[in-house]
Amino acid sequence: MNYVFLAIAIVFEVLATTALKQSYGFTRLWPSLATVAGYGLAFYFLSLPLRVLPVGVVYALWSGFGILFITAIGWFWFRQSLDLAAIVGIGLILAGVLVVNLFSRSIVH
């Protein structure tokens, strides 16, 4: 269940970050409320796997997947372009997340 909680936390974090973009500096009510609620739920669900999994591994997965999903949303939804350096950097983040998940003995699968 720890990875399910982590996945839920990542989803709420990505939704909150997307709403944050739409809040225009907290000047729009509904996106601002969605941001606060989303981050609150994200941190709650993030706290659950931290009871048993190493904080470094949980944070690496949280931030890595969050970056990947937010970048994809920015590219598709907000039409934000990516240059080669950004694509390579995000690819390296993805590679790091895969290495941690597939080869690390620090986590219990």
WOKABEL-V878349 format. One record per pair of residues at least 12 apart in sequence whose C-alpha atoms are under 6 Angstrom apart, sorted by the first residue. I is the first residue (numbers start at 0). J is the second residue. D is the distance in Angstrom with one decimal. If there is no record, write none. Layout:
i:j:d
I:J:D
I:J:D
This chain:
i:j:d
1:48:4.7
4:44:5.4
5:45:5.7
8:41:4.2
8:44:4.9
8:45:5.3
9:61:6.0
11:37:5.1
11:41:5.0
12:38:5.7
12:41:5.3
15:34:4.3
15:37:4.6
15:38:5.8
18:30:4.9
18:34:5.4
19:34:5.5
